[in-house]
Every structure is written in C-alpha cells, then in structure tokens.
Amino acid sequence: MEARNLLAITGSNFHLNSKQTLFPAILLLFVIPLIYGTSNLDSVKSADCLERMVALIGLPMFVPLLKPEQDGGMDAILTLRPIPYRIIAALRMMISLICTVALILVFEGYMCVCGCSFPAYVFALRTLAVTMTLGFVGLLASAVSRNTAVGFLVSFCWYCVLQVENIGAVFKSVSNGVTVYQVLLLLGSGAAILFFSAKQR
C-alpha cells in the first residue's frame, strides 16, 4: 500500500468518525466540571474523577467505530473496498486511541491548572486503560450484534456494574493500578473486535 493511499484512507476515516466520536467526547469533557468538582482535588479525588467521569469518553470514542458499515446502503461500498475491512477497523481504533490519549492529557492539564494534585502521567495511562476497557466492551458487542445501539447499551451496563464496590474494584485502574485481568480483557476484546469486524461485510 502506497504512503499516499494510506494517508488518504487515514484522512477519510478520521473525517468519517470525528462527528460521532471526537465531538461527543469533547462535549462530555466540557460537561464534567459542571457535575463533578474539578478544583483543588487530592490524588484520591482526582483518581475518582478520572475513573468515574473522564473514562466515559470511551463510549463515544470507540463504540460507534463500525457504525458506518452497520447503516443501511453500505454493502456495495464494502464490496468495492480493495482493503480488508479488518485493516480499516484497526486503523479506526488506532485513530480513536490517539485522540483519546490527547483528550485525557488535555483534561488532566485542565485539572492541574485548577489546583488538583496527582501523578499526571501515571494517572493518564491508567485512565486510558479504563477508557479503552469501557469502549472495547461496547465495540465488541457492536461488532458481534452488528448494532451500535447494542454496543452502547452493553458498555453502559458494564459501567454501571463497575460502580458496585466489590465487583468494580478489580477494574478501578486509576485508583488501584492496571490489573492482569484488565490487560487480558483488553487484548482479548481487541482481537475479537478485529475478528468479528470482518463479518460486517
């Protein structure tokens, strides 16, 4: 694949997904300070904010990545694509991953300006793990069911289950660190997403 073609494909996929991933995530980050105080938080409270609120951007950033092909009238376009759909899905996941990292860092920068005290880079990595887990669970459900709404529902239910203290403690990465179970879940769900994404066509 020529570099020019790769850039064109990357640009078109970024443009295609920006409205349904990046913009809603940015809007969500703007709402967080209105419903959860983000000023002068200590390390524990900062972790709670990142874990419970900022991690929610995983829903818009990952769950709708396969939505264009799940909408009606896309079968002909899929058939004409010269590139395997798994590559397209992986490219979209990578774009969303990069944008998610940027959004987390920007929001952490805002929290630091507001007087919050926490290990920024450590918490950024842990927040990314929580965000990806939440998003990958929904994206996998979307790929299996071929329905983005199902993906959002499963991801939201997963988030609600994690609010139960005994169950959610395993996946409270920002507060407790990333666990082996979470790494395995991310790797397994990522592989499963790529496998089932090929069934979209």
N, C-alpha and C positions, 0 to 999 in steps of 0.2 A: 504494500500500500504506500503510495507516494505521500510525502510530507504535506503537500498541498491539499490532497484529498482528505488526509487526517484532520488538518486544520479546519477544512470546510465542514466536515462531519461534526467535529467538536463544536464549532460555532453554531451550527444549525440546531444541535441537541441542547446546547446551553440556552439558546433563544427559545426553543420549544418548551423547555422545562422551567424557565425563570419565572413565568407568571404563576405557575401552580406550585412552585417550591420556594424560591428565594423571597418573593414579595410577601407571601403569607408568613414566612418565618420572621422577616424583618418587622412586620406588623405586630407579631406576637411579642417580640422583644421590646417593642415600644410600650406595649400594654403592661408588661411585668411590673415596672416601677409603680404603676397605679394600684396594683392589687397586692403587691408584696414589697415591703420596705427594702430599699437597696442602699441605705445610707448608714455608715458607721457600724457595719456588721463585723463581728469577730469571725474567726475561722469556722466555727461550728455553724453559725447562722448563714455564713456565705455558702458553705457546702450545701446546706438545706435549700437555699435559694437556687443554686445551680442544679441541684439534683431534682427538685420538685417542679421548678418553673422553666429554667432555660432548656432542660432536656426535652421539653415538649416540642421544640423545633424539629425533633426527629420525625414527627408525624408529617408536616408539610415537606420536609427536605428529602424524605426517602419513599414514603408510602405511594405517592402518585407517579413514580417514575415510569411505570408501564401503562399509565392511563391512555396515552395517545393511541396505542395499539389495541386497547380494550374498547375504545369507542367504535361505533359502527362506521362502516365505509372504509376501513383501513386495510382490509385484506389484500386488495390489489396492490397497494403501496408496499406492503410487506413482501409480497411475492416478487416484486421487481427489484428489491434491495439486493445489491451484489455482495453485501457484507453479512456474515452470520449475525443473527439477532442477539446472540449471547455477547458479542463484542459491543454492540450498541448498548445493551443493558449494563455491561461492566463500565463502559465509558460514562454513562449517565450516573452510575453510582460513584465513580471517581470524581466527577464534577461536583456532585452534591456533597461528597466528603470534604473536598477542598473548601467549598463555600461554607460548610458547617464549621470547620476549623476557624475560618475567618470571622464568622458571626460570634462564635464563643469568645475568641480573643478580644473582639471589639467590645462585647458586653462586659467581659472581665475588666477591660480598661476603664469602662464607664464606672464599674463598681469601685475600682481603686481610686478614681477621681472623687467619688462620693465618700471616701474615707473608710472603705472596707479593708480589712486586713486578713490576707490569706496567701498561701503559696500559689501564685498565679499559674505557673507553668504546670505544676503537678495537678492542680485542680482542673486546668484546661484539658489535659489528657484524660483525666477521669470523667469529666463531663462529656467529652467526646465518646467515651465508651458507653455511658448511659444513653446518650442520644442515639448512637448507632444501634444499640440493642433495641431500643423502643422502635426505631424506624425500620430495622431489618425484620422484626417480628411482623409488623404490618405489611411490609413489602412482600414477604414470603407468603402471607395469607392472600395478598392481592394476586401474586403470580399463580398460586395453586387454584384459586377460585375464579381467576380471570375477571375480578371485580374489585375496583379500587375502594368502593364503599365498604366492602367486607374487610379489606385491609385496614381502613381507618377504625372500624368497629373493634377488630381484634387487638389492634395496637392500643386503643383507648382502654379496653378491658384489661389488657396486660398492665397498663399504667395504674389502673385502679387496684388491681390485685397487689401490686408492689407497695401500695400505701399501707397494707396490713403489715404490722411491725415484724412479726416472726418470719413471714414469707419474704418480705421485701428486703430484709437485712442482707441476704446473700447478694443482691444486685444493687446495693447502695454504694456504688463505686466511689463517689466523691467523698463520702464520709469514711468509708472503711477500706477503700482501695479496690482495685480490679481483681476479681477472683478468677481462678482457673475455670470455674463453671461458666462465667461470663465470656471468657475468651473462646471456649469451646462452642458456646451458643452462637457467638458472632461468626466464627469460622464455618460452623455447620450451616447456619442460616444463609450466609453469603454464598456458599457452594450450592445450596438447594435453590436459592433465588436464580442463579445462573442456569441451573438445570431446568427448572420449570419455566423460565423466561423463553426458552426455545420452543415451548409448547404454545406460545402466543400466536405463532404463525401457522 
